[in-house]
């Protein structure tokens, strides 16, 4: 029995049961734990495995939502963006963003049509005047609670001086600031751990634990996906935070709903020094020839390119297709026609389904990114709150709204706000390069050199001090197949970070898969080290390594050499 699951089985009664361990479910769990509620969270896969782990890695106000008239959402989003820069500075960083502009007046007639009907009509490029108006509005929304610089417009000469690889007919560039999150999975884990620490024994959470039904008395049946064991949990309120799966989750619990109509978004990650240099260290955010807003975004020494917006239908576990890859190469050529990129430079792909509301004939790109909470109750069975919509940037606000509804149902009162509460390794995070270097020096020694300290600091924020103390409490050594992990760090992850499979380490506890740094040797070595902590026998060790490689090849298109080593 896993400790996390065992803790739920020992106390199978809670005030609130949250189903869904993406960022919105985890954020709600943390907030409820801070209110002193007895709360349980379950996730059928790994935490942050679904749409939360398939994001564009942006924390943004959604400038394009202004065109849809979603002013409330934009205002809330920029406030939450500014807030996350303060409370999660270890993962959320300012992101300089540039829009290349190729005309002056284009789109002025089409924009009102988009605003009034939420249909794009014939694609027509947005010109400088329209973009200028949008950015001025965006600046106005961005003033509250933030110090993000105002946008700036420059002409052709200055544009080429800053970004010499741009398309030759560029007339202007508009530059503004949003924010990025390079490690969305680790931020989710930090929020989760904060909730567990705040709630103590009354806050319990388990991944690889699914809700599979409901008995006649209203208890939710749960299944441990790693052991197959089933058991029941009773709660006064059930929160369905399963995103695009919300209708299926409600169906499993005996209620037929038709709330959701998600769209698929795919991305590719390239190891292309030429494209990386062309970006000038900033995100390129622009309208492609089909009217879709897309992005080219440097993350470390890799470049993220995305995203598509396609009706998902019934496929809630999508993969990036050949057609989408061709689309991504086309959008790169659209702004950087002389930059050469090829499929051999793809190191990782990913796709997810946005948890959008049912939208009938509204074009995918115009479906609202706002959220709502649906309430259902059946006789003596628990009240059910289903989250419809929601985006990464607003997870804290979404969670707060959900918790306000839950505590109202429970007859409780909110006792604490999360508005300015630091998240995980963002607490006491050093401000500025000099302060960061001074903080890093404290980690040095005892087998931790400067490179290792930097890796740990980037991975955990100020929680790196706790990790280093754990490393020094036993025999430690770097893995043979990478300098970015050690045997004791894997032990730490097994003990504190809910590891269920090898792939969890490669995709969601580190960025090794995202950067294309996984080999068959690495997968096997991680499986071997974890086996001592997770009780895996030799057969399970072999299966875990093989399964991880299979998932990376089929779901993320990582290339395999004939001998089986992934590059």
Secondary structure as UniProt FT lines:
FT   HELIX           3..10
FT   STRAND          13..19
FT   HELIX           23..34
FT   TURN            35..36
FT   STRAND          39..42
FT   TURN            47..48
FT   HELIX           51..54
FT   STRAND          58..59
FT   HELIX           63..68
FT   HELIX           71..87
FT   TURN            89..91
FT   STRAND          92..101
FT   TURN            106..107
FT   HELIX           108..117
FT   HELIX           128..142
FT   TURN            143..145
FT   STRAND          152..155
FT   HELIX           156..162
FT   TURN            164..165
FT   TURN            168..169
FT   STRAND          172..181
FT   TURN            182..183
FT   HELIX           184..199
FT   HELIX           200..202
FT   STRAND          203..206
FT   STRAND          209..214
FT   TURN            216..217
FT   STRAND          220..224
FT   TURN            225..227
FT   STRAND          230..240
FT   HELIX           243..245
FT   HELIX           246..252
FT   TURN            253..254
FT   STRAND          263..270
FT   HELIX           273..279
FT   TURN            280..281
FT   STRAND          283..287
FT   TURN            289..290
FT   STRAND          293..299
FT   TURN            300..301
FT   STRAND          302..306
FT   STRAND          310..311
FT   TURN            313..314
FT   HELIX           322..335
FT   TURN            337..338
FT   HELIX           343..345
FT   STRAND          346..354
FT   TURN            360..361
FT   HELIX           364..366
FT   STRAND          371..376
FT   TURN            379..380
FT   STRAND          383..389
FT   HELIX           392..394
FT   HELIX           395..410
FT   TURN            419..420
FT   HELIX           424..426
FT   TURN            427..428
FT   HELIX           433..441
FT   TURN            442..443
FT   TURN            446..447
FT   HELIX           450..460
FT   HELIX           461..463
FT   HELIX           464..472
FT   HELIX           487..496
FT   HELIX           502..503
FT   HELIX           504..509
FT   TURN            512..516
FT   HELIX           520..534
FT   HELIX           538..556
FT   TURN            562..563
//
